[in-house]
Amino acid sequence: MTTRPRLSFVQIWNMCFGFIGIQFGFALQNSNASRIFQTLGAGIDDIPMLWIAAPLTGLLVQPIVGHYSDRTWGALGRRRPFFLAGAIFAALALVAMPYAPMLWIAACLLWLLDASINVSLGPLRALAGDLLPSSQRASGYAMQTFFIGAGAVIASALPWALAQCGVDNVASEGRLPDTVKFAFGIGAVVLFGAIGWTVYASREYPPDALAAFDDAIPQAHAPLEPSRARRAGSAWLVAGIAGLLLVYATGVDRQLYVLACGLLLYGATLLAAAHGRRDGVLAQIVADAQGMPPVMRRLATVQLFSWFALFAMWIYTTAAVTQTHFGATDTHSTIYNEGANWVGVLFAAYNGFAALAAIGFPWMTRRIGLRSAHAINLALGGAGLLSFLVVRDPHWLLLSMVGVGFAWASILSLPYALLSDSVPARKMGVYMGVFNLFVVIPQLVAASVLGFLLKTFFGNAPIDALAIGGVSLAIAALFTLRLRSDR
């Protein structure tokens, strides 16, 4: 068999169903982790540092898991052992997190939860590239996005829905209410059940069969170039040290330390790979990153501006809407909390719109192609964020979220369809893991520089962060037009 068989709708459904569990875990984490930290005594200034461990965990875990999943074959196949193991530990972390007695235990459980979800996430992404022929990959990744959107809407609203059903939403000091505890317990069952169904209902091709398909990219042999790694590592190391000294000397914004430390860590990683064993895991991952396909390099720029915009939206929408559209800055006032609740509705709305948009992506990509479809969707998202500057009735912001929903659905699906068409079949896992760097790094950059940009150039107005995000998505759309297939 040299032609990769097309899968039925039910087979694609089963293969992607695990994503509703993945997103249940992420959504419960995103909407409740800060609440848990504050309940256990964390100050507002402590929360960003507690949160930064989550993207850093994905930065480290996914390339390593992808590297090993490419080299695994056993009774459960190639990818399924990894996302089953991740599901077990993520479910345990979800059950335990609302009962954490101390702040440091809650922080450790957040890291365990995020690491476990990332262990499952990378191989689940790679599974679609393994099993689907090129003509069905847009449909497969769109199906993943549908489940992501549906999971996010349900999980985000779960504590509220439990409260409406009479579950106690108030607890004594230092304890979490039953709505949160029950929501996390339900989330653990959904996460494990959904991923377990994908493990049970999916089958994988052996590595040799994957390499023999006529649509498989030949394996790229990219040995590490130590001299190149040493030069690049030294340059990034010097840049990181200079950044640390500059931030310390000027005292501009302590969040810029994150960016400087990131440069330092990247340089140290390259130097460690250059001086380590040539056949070591780190050296092989760095070598694969150095030899990434041209399409992946061009997608990196698109991802940089896309995820920078998303992080700006996630951080500043509450402050922007409460201040600009509700006219409130006092976090204890009734009108502020009404505005904050409305932001929750807006976020649920864009996830819902994303799930609906994903249904139409297969038709859209067949008509105009992956590249043009992604550029249009990013432009719609940019227009949606920029419209926050001119819309004054908060109810009309739901229309803005239609554009954001299209962009979100596209960011979660079409880059992966473009990527999976351009990487070697035997290295699908490691390249999906390396590609995750272009998701995490923009968020770390945004966390480092957005506060500085707002204070320095925009009078600390949070609405301008959404404008920056809108422009960033528009730039990403322009860079998307530079993409072309390697095939």
C-alpha positions in Angstrom: 0.0 0.0 0.0 1.7 3.2 -1.2 -1.3 5.6 -1.1 -2.4 6.8 2.3 -6.1 5.8 2.7 -8.7 8.4 3.2 -10.5 8.2 6.6 -14.2 8.2 7.2 -15.9 11.0 9.1 -16.3 8.7 12.1 -12.6 7.8 12.0 -11.6 11.4 12.0 -14.1 12.1 14.8 -12.6 9.4 16.9 -9.1 10.5 16.2 -9.8 14.1 17.3 -12.2 13.4 20.1 -9.4 13.6 22.7 -9.2 17.3 22.1 -12.4 18.0 24.0 -10.7 16.5 27.0 -7.5 18.4 26.4 -9.4 21.7 26.2 -11.4 20.8 29.3 -8.2 20.7 31.2 -6.8 23.9 29.7 -10.0 25.8 30.2 -10.4 24.9 33.8 -6.8 25.8 34.4 -7.1 29.1 32.6 -10.3 30.2 34.3 -9.6 29.0 37.8 -5.9 28.8 38.5 -5.5 32.4 39.6 -8.6 32.0 41.8 -7.0 29.0 43.5 -3.7 30.9 44.0 -5.4 34.0 45.5 -7.5 31.8 47.8 -4.3 30.2 49.1 -2.8 33.7 49.8 -1.0 34.7 46.6 -0.8 38.5 46.0 -1.7 40.0 42.6 2.0 40.6 41.9 2.8 37.0 42.5 0.3 35.5 40.0 2.2 36.3 36.8 5.3 34.5 38.1 3.2 31.5 39.2 1.6 31.4 35.7 4.8 31.7 33.7 5.7 28.2 34.6 2.9 26.9 32.4 4.2 28.1 29.0 7.7 27.3 30.0 6.6 23.7 30.7 5.2 23.4 27.2 8.4 24.9 25.8 10.5 22.1 27.3 8.1 19.1 27.2 6.7 19.1 23.7 10.0 18.9 21.7 11.3 16.1 24.0 8.0 14.1 23.8 7.9 14.6 20.1 11.4 13.3 19.7 10.7 10.1 21.7 7.3 9.5 20.1 8.9 9.5 16.7 11.1 6.6 17.9 8.4 4.6 19.7 6.5 1.5 18.5 4.7 -1.0 20.7 1.4 -2.6 21.5 -0.4 0.8 21.7 1.4 2.2 18.6 3.5 5.3 18.2 1.7 8.3 19.7 -1.0 6.7 21.9 1.3 5.6 24.8 2.2 9.3 25.3 -1.2 10.9 25.2 -2.6 8.1 27.4 0.2 8.6 30.0 -0.4 12.4 29.9 -4.1 11.9 30.4 -3.6 9.8 33.5 -1.3 12.4 35.2 -3.4 15.4 34.0 -6.6 13.8 35.5 -4.9 13.2 38.8 -3.6 16.8 38.9 -7.2 18.1 38.2 -8.6 16.1 41.0 -6.0 17.2 43.5 -5.6 20.9 42.6 -8.7 22.3 44.3 -7.8 20.5 47.5 -4.2 21.8 47.7 -3.6 22.9 51.3 -0.7 25.3 50.5 0.2 27.7 47.7 3.4 25.9 46.7 1.5 22.6 46.4 -1.0 24.3 44.1 1.8 25.8 42.0 3.4 22.3 41.7 0.1 20.8 40.7 -0.4 23.5 38.0 3.1 22.6 36.5 2.1 18.9 36.6 -1.2 19.6 35.0 0.4 21.7 32.2 3.2 19.3 31.6 0.8 16.3 31.4 -1.5 18.1 29.0 1.5 18.9 26.8 2.6 15.3 26.9 -0.8 14.4 25.4 -1.1 17.5 23.1 1.9 17.1 20.9 1.3 13.4 20.0 -2.4 14.1 19.4 -1.4 16.8 16.8 1.1 14.5 15.2 -1.4 11.7 15.0 -3.5 13.6 12.5 -0.4 14.2 10.3 0.4 10.4 10.6 -3.0 9.1 9.6 -4.6 11.7 7.3 -3.7 12.1 3.6 -2.8 15.6 2.5 -6.3 16.2 1.1 -7.9 15.6 4.5 -5.5 17.3 6.8 -7.4 20.6 6.8 -10.6 18.7 7.7 -8.8 16.8 10.5 -7.3 19.9 12.1 -10.6 21.8 11.7 -12.3 18.9 13.6 -9.7 19.3 16.4 -10.6 23.0 16.5 -14.3 22.2 16.8 -13.7 20.0 19.8 -11.3 22.7 21.3 -14.0 25.4 21.0 -16.8 23.1 22.3 -14.6 22.0 25.3 -13.6 25.6 26.1 -17.2 26.9 26.2 -18.5 24.0 28.4 -15.6 23.9 30.8 -15.4 27.7 31.2 -19.0 27.9 32.2 -19.0 24.8 34.3 -18.6 26.4 37.8 -21.3 29.0 36.9 -23.6 26.2 35.7 -23.0 24.2 38.9 -23.9 27.2 41.0 -27.2 27.6 39.0 -27.9 24.0 39.9 -27.6 24.8 43.6 -24.0 23.7 44.3 -22.4 25.8 47.0 -20.4 28.7 45.5 -19.0 30.1 48.8 -16.4 28.5 51.1 -14.6 29.5 54.3 -11.3 31.4 54.1 -8.5 29.5 52.5 -10.8 26.9 50.9 -12.4 26.7 47.5 -16.1 26.3 47.0 -17.8 23.1 45.9 -18.5 24.5 42.4 -14.7 24.6 41.7 -14.1 21.2 43.3 -16.9 19.5 41.4 -15.9 21.2 38.1 -12.3 19.9 38.4 -13.6 16.4 39.2 -15.9 16.4 36.2 -13.0 17.8 34.1 -10.8 14.9 35.2 -13.4 12.4 34.1 -14.0 14.1 30.7 -10.3 14.5 30.0 -9.4 10.9 30.7 -12.6 9.6 29.0 -12.1 11.6 25.8 -8.4 10.8 25.4 -9.1 7.2 26.4 -11.7 6.9 23.6 -9.2 8.2 21.1 -6.7 5.6 22.3 -9.3 2.8 22.0 -10.9 3.8 18.7 -7.8 4.8 16.7 -5.2 2.7 15.0 -1.7 3.7 13.8 0.5 2.8 10.9 3.9 1.3 11.7 6.9 3.6 11.0 8.0 1.8 7.9 4.5 2.0 6.4 4.4 5.7 7.0 7.7 6.3 5.3 6.5 4.2 2.3 3.4 6.3 1.5 3.8 8.2 -1.7 2.8 11.5 -0.1 5.5 11.2 2.7 8.3 13.7 2.7 11.6 11.9 2.7 13.4 11.9 6.0 15.8 14.8 6.4 19.2 13.9 7.8 20.3 17.0 9.6 23.4 16.4 11.8 24.2 19.0 14.3 26.7 21.6 13.1 28.6 22.3 16.4 30.4 25.4 15.1 27.2 27.0 14.0 25.5 26.1 17.3 28.5 27.6 19.2 28.4 30.8 17.3 24.7 31.3 17.7 24.7 30.2 21.3 27.5 32.6 22.2 25.6 35.5 20.5 22.3 34.8 22.3 24.2 34.3 25.6 25.8 37.7 25.3 22.5 39.3 24.3 20.8 37.8 27.3 23.6 39.0 29.7 23.5 42.5 28.1 19.7 42.5 28.5 19.9 41.6 32.2 22.4 44.3 32.8 20.5 46.9 30.9 17.2 46.2 32.7 19.0 46.3 36.0 20.8 49.5 35.2 17.8 51.4 33.9 15.2 49.9 36.1 12.7 50.2 33.3 10.3 47.2 33.9 11.1 44.1 35.9 9.0 42.0 33.4 11.7 42.6 30.8 13.9 40.3 33.0 11.8 37.4 31.5 12.8 38.3 28.0 16.5 38.7 28.9 16.5 35.3 30.8 14.8 33.7 27.8 17.7 34.9 25.5 20.2 33.6 28.1 18.5 30.2 28.3 18.3 29.8 24.5 22.0 30.6 24.2 22.9 28.2 27.0 20.8 25.4 25.3 22.6 25.9 22.0 26.1 25.8 23.7 25.1 22.7 25.7 24.0 20.9 22.5 27.3 22.0 20.7 29.5 20.6 23.5 27.4 17.5 24.3 27.1 14.1 22.7 26.3 14.3 19.0 23.7 11.5 19.4 22.2 13.0 22.5 18.5 14.0 22.7 19.3 17.7 23.0 21.8 17.7 20.1 19.3 15.8 17.9 16.4 18.2 18.7 18.7 21.3 18.0 19.8 19.7 14.8 16.3 19.1 13.7 15.4 22.7 14.5 18.4 23.9 12.5 17.2 21.8 9.6 13.5 22.7 9.7 11.7 23.0 6.4 11.5 26.5 4.8 7.7 26.5 5.2 8.1 26.0 8.9 10.6 28.9 9.1 8.1 31.2 7.4 5.2 29.9 9.6 7.3 30.8 12.6 6.9 34.5 11.8 3.2 34.1 11.3 2.9 32.3 14.6 4.9 35.0 16.4 2.5 37.8 15.5 -0.6 35.6 15.9 0.1 34.4 19.4 1.5 37.8 20.5 -2.0 39.2 19.6 -3.8 36.4 21.4 -1.8 36.9 24.6 -2.5 40.7 24.5 -6.2 39.9 24.2 -6.2 37.4 27.1 -4.3 39.7 29.5 -5.9 43.0 28.8 -9.5 42.5 27.6 -11.0 42.6 31.1 -9.2 45.9 32.0 -10.0 47.4 28.5 -13.7 46.5 28.6 -14.4 47.5 32.2 -12.6 50.8 31.8 -13.6 51.8 28.3 -17.0 50.3 27.8 -18.3 50.2 31.4 -16.5 53.2 32.8 -15.2 51.4 35.9 -11.8 51.0 37.4 -12.7 50.1 41.0 -12.4 46.3 41.1 -14.9 46.2 44.0 -17.6 48.1 42.3 -20.8 46.5 41.0 -20.3 47.9 37.5 -16.7 46.7 37.3 -17.8 43.1 38.1 -20.7 43.4 35.6 -18.1 44.3 33.0 -15.8 41.5 34.0 -18.7 39.0 33.8 -19.4 40.3 30.3 -15.8 39.6 29.3 -16.4 36.0 30.3 -19.4 36.0 27.9 -17.3 37.5 25.1 -14.6 34.8 25.6 -17.1 32.0 25.6 -18.6 33.6 22.5 -15.3 33.6 20.5 -14.7 30.0 21.4 -18.3 29.2 20.2 -17.8 31.1 17.0 -14.5 29.2 16.5 -16.2 25.9 16.8 -18.8 26.9 14.2 -16.1 28.5 11.9 -14.1 25.2 12.0 -17.1 23.4 10.4 -16.7 25.5 7.2 -12.9 25.4 7.0 -12.7 22.3 4.8 -15.0 23.9 2.2 -13.1 27.2 2.5 -9.6 25.6 2.0 -10.8 23.6 -1.0 -12.0 26.8 -2.6 -9.2 29.2 -2.0 -6.4 27.1 -0.4 -4.8 26.9 3.0 -2.6 30.0 2.7 -5.4 32.4 1.5 -7.9 31.0 4.0 -5.5 31.5 6.9 -4.7 35.1 5.8 -8.3 36.0 5.5 -9.1 34.6 8.9 -6.2 36.4 10.6 -7.4 39.7 9.0 -10.9 39.1 10.3 -9.4 38.6 13.8 -7.3 41.8 13.5 -10.4 43.8 12.5 -12.3 42.3 15.4 -9.7 43.5 18.0 -9.3 46.9 16.3 -13.1 47.4 16.5 -12.9 47.5 20.3 -11.5 51.1 19.8 -14.6 52.3 18.0 -17.5 50.2 19.4 -19.0 51.7 22.6 -22.0 49.5 23.3 -20.5 46.4 24.9 -23.3 44.2 23.5 -22.0 44.9 20.0 -18.6 43.5 21.0 -20.2 40.1 20.3 -19.9 41.0 16.7 -16.2 41.8 17.2 -15.8 38.3 18.6 -17.0 36.7 15.4 -13.8 37.9 13.7 -11.7 36.8 16.7 -13.4 33.4 16.6 -12.5 32.9 12.9 -8.8 33.8 13.7 -8.7 31.6 16.8 -10.1 28.6 14.8 -7.7 29.2 12.0 -4.6 29.6 14.3 -5.5 26.3 15.9 -5.8 24.3 12.7 -4.5 25.7 9.4 -0.8 26.2 10.4 -0.7 22.6 11.4 -2.2 21.5 8.1 0.4 23.5 6.3 3.2 22.1 8.5 2.2 18.5 8.3 2.4 18.7 4.5 6.0 19.8 4.7 7.8 17.7 7.3 9.3 14.1 7.1 6.9 11.4 8.1 9.4 9.9 10.6 9.9 13.3 12.3 6.3 14.5 12.5 6.4 14.3 16.4 9.6 16.3 16.9 8.6 19.0 14.4 5.2 19.4 16.0 7.0 19.8 19.3 9.5 22.3 17.9 6.6 24.1 16.3 5.1 24.6 19.8 8.1 26.9 20.5 6.5 29.3 18.1 3.4 29.2 20.2 5.1 29.7 23.6 7.9 32.1 22.8 5.5 34.9 21.5 3.5 34.6 24.8 6.7 35.0 26.8 7.7 38.0 24.7 4.2 39.5 25.1 4.4 39.0 28.9 7.7 40.7 28.9 7.2 43.8 26.7 3.4 44.6 26.6 3.5 46.3 30.0 6.6 48.3 29.0 5.0 49.4 25.7 1.8 50.5 27.3 3.5 52.5 30.0 6.0 54.1 27.7 4.0 54.9 24.6 0.3 54.5 25.4 -0.3 56.1 28.7 -1.1 52.7 30.3 -4.4 52.5 28.5 -5.4 48.8 28.3 -7.6 49.4 25.2 -4.4 50.1 23.3 -3.1 46.7 24.0 -6.0 45.3 22.0 -5.1 47.7 19.2 -1.5 46.4 19.3 -3.1 42.9 19.1 -5.2 43.9 16.1 -2.2 45.3 14.2 -0.2 42.2 15.1 -2.8 39.9 13.5 -2.9 42.1 10.4 0.9 41.7 10.1 0.5 37.9 10.6 -2.0 37.9 7.7 0.5 39.7 5.4 3.3 37.2 6.3 0.9 34.4 5.6 0.8 35.5 2.0 4.6 34.8 1.8 4.0 31.1 2.4 4.3 28.6 -0.3 4.3 24.8 -0.3 7.6 22.9 -0.3 6.0 20.1 -2.3 
